[in-house]
Amino acid sequence: MAHLFHFSKTQIDKVLDQAAAVVSGSTFQSVCEILSRHLATRTYFVGNTLTVGDLAIWGQLRAARQWDAVKKLPTLVHLVRWQELCGANEIVKEVVEHVLSTRQASQRQSTQNDQTQRKSSAGEHGGSFEINLADASEGKVVTRFPPEPSGYLHIGHAKAALLNQYFARHYKGKLIIRFDDTNPSKEKDEFVENILQDCKTLGLDPDVITYTSDSFSQILEMGTKLIKEGKMYVDDTPMEKMRDERINRIDSIARSHSVETNLKLWHEMIDGKGKGLECAARFRMDMQNDNGALRDPVAFRCNLTPHHRTGTKFKVYPTYDCACPFVDALEVRP
């Protein structure tokens, strides 16, 4: 394995930084596309042989739940070619086989233990299919099923919806169906109507049906408050450059904007005019975080497409990661 360390520490460290950004989330596909372009004229990420940097990225891709969904995209052909090459390496194959063998043995043992425990429990109590939540109190459990009205429900949605209803009813709590309608470019009333019909077919009986758009005004007020507190800034960096900076842990120039400058650009975003249309508002977090998703993520973007419920009233919309916890804080109460 000595050949893995022929290259400079600086080169390898940069690739390891890139590996840390390969995590499931809203930026996953764009990060993969950047990596694929890098490999367009290269066999490996550093030099002409396998390095620990390649192994780090290869491992991240195998662990990412989104990889199987995007790897057939034409833009990722070079990344797929490289992944298959790494996977064909004899040492890598040997390690993977060992890990899988160990995992399977552990799973078999765990299954046997579970079966033994269930048999013992059934003998003592007659068996039970109930699932309990730790520390949950009757009347205080609130669950929410938040589909985005940009398509139709699939089997995964059904599982999530039924589990939410089970816990809400089991603890005599509250079930919310909330439409996460923060992207007017993809959302339609047609999808809302079909989702509601599917929920009825599943037997869902929500206590309330809401929309994230019901809270747009309050979410924008929160954005203004965060800017004034220095916890959010407005960035006009082009999208590709912003992605590269996040991968390489480089602070945006906009990070040094004054509160006054940020507020001026923020109001232009809200009005959907001038420089504001070229901007995105970002949470001021930690650009050195090993989790790439936490490096100043985008909180708000402009979109002039009329919204299916609010029309042209709003010109700037929160991202899911921004809106969801905020609306949870408003709604998820017994």
DADABEL-V151236 format. One record per residue. N is the residue number from 0. RES is the residue in one letter. OMEGA is omega in radians with two decimals (NA if undefined). BURIAL is I if it has 24 or more other C-alpha atoms within 12 Angstrom, else O. Layout:
# DADABEL-V151236
[[N:RES:OMEGA:BURIAL] [N:RES:OMEGA:BURIAL]]
This chain:
# DADABEL-V151236
[[0:M:-3.06:O] [1:A:-3.11:O] [2:H:3.13:O] [3:L:-2.99:O] [4:F:-3.12:O] [5:H:-2.98:O] [6:F:-3.04:O] [7:S:3.14:O] [8:K:-3.12:O] [9:T:3.13:O] [10:Q:-3.12:O] [11:I:-3.13:I] [12:D:-3.13:O] [13:K:3.12:I] [14:V:3.11:I] [15:L:3.05:I] [16:D:3.12:I] [17:Q:3.13:I] [18:A:-3.12:I] [19:A:-3.12:I] [20:A:-3.11:I] [21:V:3.13:I] [22:V:3.13:I] [23:S:-3.13:I] [24:G:-3.05:O] [25:S:-3.10:O] [26:T:-3.01:I] [27:F:-3.09:I] [28:Q:-3.11:I] [29:S:3.10:I] [30:V:3.12:I] [31:C:3.14:I] [32:E:3.08:I] [33:I:3.13:I] [34:L:-3.13:I] [35:S:3.10:I] [36:R:3.12:O] [37:H:-3.08:I] [38:L:-3.08:I] [39:A:-3.13:O] [40:T:-3.11:O] [41:R:3.05:O] [42:T:3.13:I] [43:Y:-3.08:I] [44:F:3.12:I] [45:V:3.09:I] [46:G:-3.05:O] [47:N:3.12:O] [48:T:-3.11:I] [49:L:3.09:I] [50:T:3.11:I] [51:V:3.09:I] [52:G:3.08:I] [53:D:-3.12:I] [54:L:-3.13:I] [55:A:3.14:I] [56:I:3.13:I] [57:W:3.13:I] [58:G:3.12:I] [59:Q:3.12:I] [60:L:3.12:I] [61:R:-3.09:I] [62:A:-3.05:O] [63:A:-3.09:I] [64:R:-3.09:O] [65:Q:-3.01:O] [66:W:-3.12:I] [67:D:-3.10:O] [68:A:-3.04:O] [69:V:-2.96:O] [70:K:3.10:I] [71:K:3.13:O] [72:L:3.13:O] [73:P:-3.10:O] [74:T:-3.08:O] [75:L:-3.06:I] [76:V:-3.11:O] [77:H:3.11:I] [78:L:3.11:I] [79:V:3.11:I] [80:R:3.11:I] [81:W:-3.12:I] [82:Q:3.13:I] [83:E:3.11:O] [84:L:3.11:O] [85:C:-3.11:I] [86:G:3.14:I] [87:A:3.12:O] [88:N:-3.04:O] [89:E:-3.13:O] [90:I:3.12:O] [91:V:3.12:I] [92:K:-3.14:O] [93:E:3.14:O] [94:V:-3.13:O] [95:V:3.13:O] [96:E:3.12:O] [97:H:-3.14:O] [98:V:-3.14:O] [99:L:3.13:O] [100:S:3.13:O] [101:T:-3.13:O] [102:R:-3.13:O] [103:Q:3.11:O] [104:A:3.13:O] [105:S:3.13:O] [106:Q:3.11:O] [107:R:3.13:O] [108:Q:3.13:O] [109:S:3.12:O] [110:T:3.12:O] [111:Q:3.12:O] [112:N:3.13:O] [113:D:-3.13:O] [114:Q:3.11:O] [115:T:-3.13:O] [116:Q:3.14:O] [117:R:3.11:O] [118:K:3.13:O] [119:S:-3.13:O] [120:S:3.13:O] [121:A:3.13:O] [122:G:-3.08:O] [123:E:-2.99:O] [124:H:3.13:O] [125:G:3.09:O] [126:G:-3.13:O] [127:S:3.08:O] [128:F:-3.06:O] [129:E:3.06:O] [130:I:-3.11:O] [131:N:3.05:O] [132:L:3.14:O] [133:A:3.05:O] [134:D:3.12:O] [135:A:3.13:O] [136:S:3.14:O] [137:E:3.12:O] [138:G:-3.08:O] [139:K:3.14:O] [140:V:3.09:I] [141:V:3.10:I] [142:T:3.08:I] [143:R:3.07:I] [144:F:-2.98:I] [145:P:3.11:I] [146:P:3.01:I] [147:E:-3.10:I] [148:P:3.13:I] [149:S:-3.14:I] [150:G:-3.10:O] [151:Y:3.12:I] [152:L:3.03:I] [153:H:-3.02:O] [154:I:3.10:O] [155:G:3.07:O] [156:H:-3.11:O] [157:A:3.13:I] [158:K:-3.13:O] [159:A:-3.11:O] [160:A:-3.10:I] [161:L:3.08:I] [162:L:3.10:I] [163:N:3.12:I] [164:Q:-3.12:I] [165:Y:-3.08:I] [166:F:3.13:I] [167:A:-3.11:I] [168:R:-3.12:I] [169:H:-3.12:I] [170:Y:3.13:I] [171:K:-3.10:O] [172:G:-3.00:I] [173:K:3.10:I] [174:L:3.12:I] [175:I:2.88:I] [176:I:-3.12:I] [177:R:3.08:I] [178:F:-3.12:I] [179:D:-2.99:I] [180:D:-3.10:I] [181:T:3.14:I] [182:N:-3.07:I] [183:P:-3.13:I] [184:S:-3.04:O] [185:K:-2.94:O] [186:E:-3.11:I] [187:K:3.04:I] [188:D:3.13:O] [189:E:-3.12:O] [190:F:3.09:O] [191:V:-3.09:I] [192:E:-3.13:O] [193:N:3.11:O] [194:I:3.11:I] [195:L:3.11:I] [196:Q:3.11:O] [197:D:3.10:O] [198:C:3.10:I] [199:K:3.11:O] [200:T:3.12:O] [201:L:-3.13:O] [202:G:3.12:O] [203:L:3.14:I] [204:D:-3.05:I] [205:P:3.04:I] [206:D:-3.13:I] [207:V:3.04:O] [208:I:-3.11:I] [209:T:3.12:I] [210:Y:3.05:I] [211:T:3.14:I] [212:S:3.06:I] [213:D:-3.03:O] [214:S:-3.09:I] [215:F:-3.09:I] [216:S:-3.14:O] [217:Q:3.12:O] [218:I:3.10:I] [219:L:3.07:I] [220:E:3.08:O] [221:M:3.12:I] [222:G:3.10:I] [223:T:-3.14:I] [224:K:-3.12:O] [225:L:3.09:I] [226:I:3.14:I] [227:K:3.14:O] [228:E:3.13:O] [229:G:-3.09:I] [230:K:3.10:I] [231:M:3.10:I] [232:Y:-3.10:I] [233:V:-3.00:I] [234:D:3.10:I] [235:D:3.11:I] [236:T:3.09:I] [237:P:-3.01:O] [238:M:-3.11:O] [239:E:3.13:O] [240:K:3.11:O] [241:M:3.11:I] [242:R:3.13:I] [243:D:-3.14:I] [244:E:3.13:I] [245:R:3.12:I] [246:I:-3.06:I] [247:N:3.06:I] [248:R:-3.13:I] [249:I:3.11:O] [250:D:3.02:I] [251:S:3.06:I] [252:I:-3.11:O] [253:A:-3.14:I] [254:R:-3.11:I] [255:S:3.10:O] [256:H:3.04:I] [257:S:3.08:O] [258:V:-3.13:O] [259:E:3.12:O] [260:T:3.12:I] [261:N:3.14:I] [262:L:3.13:I] [263:K:3.14:I] [264:L:3.12:I] [265:W:3.13:I] [266:H:3.06:I] [267:E:3.04:I] [268:M:-3.12:I] [269:I:3.14:I] [270:D:-3.11:O] [271:G:-3.08:I] [272:K:2.99:O] [273:G:-3.08:O] [274:K:-3.10:O] [275:G:-3.12:I] [276:L:-3.13:I] [277:E:-2.98:I] [278:C:2.96:I] [279:A:3.08:I] [280:A:-3.06:I] [281:R:3.02:I] [282:F:3.06:I] [283:R:-3.09:I] [284:M:-3.08:I] [285:D:-3.12:O] [286:M:3.12:I] [287:Q:-3.09:O] [288:N:3.13:O] [289:D:3.05:O] [290:N:-3.07:I] [291:G:-3.12:I] [292:A:-3.11:I] [293:L:3.13:I] [294:R:3.13:I] [295:D:-3.13:I] [296:P:3.12:I] [297:V:3.14:I] [298:A:-3.12:I] [299:F:3.05:I] [300:R:3.05:I] [301:C:3.05:I] [302:N:-3.08:I] [303:L:3.08:I] [304:T:3.12:I] [305:P:-3.13:O] [306:H:-3.05:I] [307:H:3.11:I] [308:R:-3.01:I] [309:T:3.11:I] [310:G:-3.09:O] [311:T:-3.11:O] [312:K:-3.10:O] [313:F:3.12:I] [314:K:-3.13:I] [315:V:-3.04:I] [316:Y:3.12:I] [317:P:2.99:I] [318:T:3.12:I] [319:Y:-3.10:I] [320:D:3.09:I] [321:C:-3.00:I] [322:A:-2.97:I] [323:C:3.14:I] [324:P:3.14:O] [325:F:-3.12:I] [326:V:3.03:I] [327:D:-3.10:I] [328:A:3.13:O] [329:L:-2.94:O] [330:E:-2.97:I] [331:V:3.11:I] [332:R:-3.14:O] [333:P:NA:O]]
